[in-house]
Amino acid sequence: MANPKVELHIANHGVITLELDAEKAPLSAANFLSYVNKGHYNNTVFHRVIPGFMAQGGGFEPGMNQKPTDPPIQNEANNGLKNDLYTVAMARTSDPHSASAQFFINVANNGFLNHTATNAQGWGYAVFGKVVDGTDIVKKIEGVATGRKGFHDDVPMEDVVIEKAVAI
């Protein structure tokens, strides 16, 4: 069976197509698809963009209003997938098993985010997919001007809105 794909339609930028690795990251891929299918990502923003590192989204509406999420999932960072350029991973807090809806696109090879051990310092961030089309769009997002909004740093000064996320 082919891996599921999702299109992220980004206002004024274009479409990013993600391919999810449902074999190596079954919980993370199913979790992401669940949020896609119930429309959670529609009208959310990339709220943290750090050139040379990553672009994070999926948790806030424009205006930095945080959206409610489902319970967190088990961290699958020990699945062998690496935080390489244009891979997609689950965002989380300092708790390794706290990922819910937020995700990020690596815009560099971020080996320091990979799983190295089953402790808090070594769990890493679970890669569950990759960008298969629209890397030019990711580059455009990486290049937007950012600053501080409220308690958040690296926030795009103009909202980068995911108008809709569609399973294809």
C-alpha positions in Angstrom: 0.0 0.0 0.0 1.3 3.4 -0.9 2.2 5.9 1.8 -0.5 8.5 2.5 0.1 12.0 1.1 -1.2 15.3 2.4 -1.2 18.7 0.7 -0.7 21.8 2.8 -2.3 24.8 0.9 -0.3 27.9 2.1 -2.0 31.2 1.5 0.0 33.4 -0.9 2.8 30.8 -1.1 1.5 27.6 -2.8 1.2 23.9 -2.0 3.5 21.7 0.0 2.9 17.9 -0.5 4.0 15.6 2.3 4.4 11.9 2.1 3.8 10.2 5.5 5.8 7.1 6.4 3.0 5.0 7.8 5.2 1.9 8.1 8.0 3.3 10.2 6.0 5.9 12.1 2.4 4.4 12.3 1.3 6.3 15.4 2.6 9.7 14.2 1.3 9.3 10.6 -2.2 8.2 11.9 -2.2 11.1 14.4 -1.3 13.6 11.7 -3.9 12.2 9.3 -6.6 12.3 12.0 -5.9 16.1 12.5 -6.0 16.5 8.7 -9.3 14.7 8.3 -11.0 16.6 11.0 -9.8 20.0 9.6 -7.6 20.9 12.6 -4.8 22.3 10.4 -7.2 24.5 8.4 -6.5 28.2 9.2 -3.5 27.5 11.3 -0.1 29.2 10.9 3.5 28.4 10.8 4.2 30.1 14.0 7.9 29.5 14.5 10.3 29.8 11.6 14.1 29.7 12.1 16.2 29.8 8.9 18.7 27.0 8.7 16.7 25.0 11.2 13.0 24.4 10.8 9.5 25.8 10.2 6.9 24.8 12.8 3.2 24.9 12.6 -0.1 23.2 13.3 -0.9 24.6 16.7 -2.0 28.2 16.4 -4.6 30.2 14.4 -3.7 33.6 13.1 -3.2 36.0 16.0 -1.3 33.3 17.9 -4.5 31.7 19.3 -3.6 28.2 20.4 -6.0 25.5 19.2 -7.1 22.6 21.4 -5.6 19.2 20.7 -6.1 15.5 21.3 -4.1 13.7 24.0 -0.3 13.4 23.2 1.1 10.3 21.4 4.0 8.0 22.1 7.2 9.3 20.6 8.4 7.2 17.7 11.8 8.9 17.2 13.4 5.5 17.6 12.0 4.4 14.2 15.2 4.9 12.3 14.0 8.0 10.4 16.4 10.9 10.6 15.7 14.7 11.0 17.2 15.4 7.5 16.5 18.2 5.1 12.8 18.4 4.2 11.7 15.7 6.5 8.6 16.3 8.7 8.7 15.6 12.5 6.4 15.9 15.5 7.0 19.0 17.7 6.8 18.5 21.4 7.7 20.0 24.8 10.6 18.9 26.9 8.5 15.7 27.7 9.6 13.2 25.0 6.0 11.8 24.7 4.1 15.1 24.5 3.6 15.5 20.8 0.0 16.2 19.7 -0.8 18.4 16.7 2.2 20.6 16.1 4.8 19.5 13.5 7.9 21.0 11.9 9.6 20.8 8.5 13.4 20.4 8.8 15.1 23.0 6.5 18.5 21.5 7.3 20.0 18.2 8.4 19.3 18.4 12.1 21.1 15.3 13.4 21.0 16.6 16.9 17.2 16.0 16.9 17.6 12.3 16.2 16.9 9.6 18.7 20.0 8.4 20.6 18.7 7.0 23.8 15.5 6.2 25.7 15.9 9.0 28.2 14.7 12.6 28.2 17.9 14.0 26.6 18.2 11.3 23.9 14.6 10.6 22.8 14.7 13.1 19.9 11.9 14.2 17.6 9.9 11.7 15.7 10.2 12.0 11.9 7.1 10.7 10.2 7.2 12.0 6.7 9.0 14.2 4.1 8.2 16.9 1.6 7.9 15.4 -1.8 6.7 18.5 -3.6 6.9 22.2 -2.8 10.4 22.5 -1.4 10.5 25.9 -3.1 7.5 26.9 -1.0 9.2 25.7 2.2 12.2 27.8 1.1 9.9 30.8 0.7 8.5 30.3 4.2 12.0 29.9 5.6 12.8 33.3 4.2 10.0 35.3 5.8 10.8 38.1 8.3 10.3 37.0 11.9 10.2 38.6 15.3 8.7 38.4 18.7 4.9 38.2 19.3 3.8 38.0 22.9 5.8 35.2 24.6 6.9 33.7 21.3 10.1 34.3 19.3 10.8 33.6 15.7 7.1 34.3 14.7 6.6 35.4 11.1 5.7 39.1 11.1 3.1 38.4 8.4 1.0 35.3 9.1 2.0 32.2 7.0 -1.5 30.5 7.0 -2.2 26.9 6.2 -5.6 27.5 4.5 -6.3 23.8 4.4 -4.6 20.5 4.7 -6.0 17.7 2.4 -5.3 14.0 2.4 -4.8 13.0 -1.3 
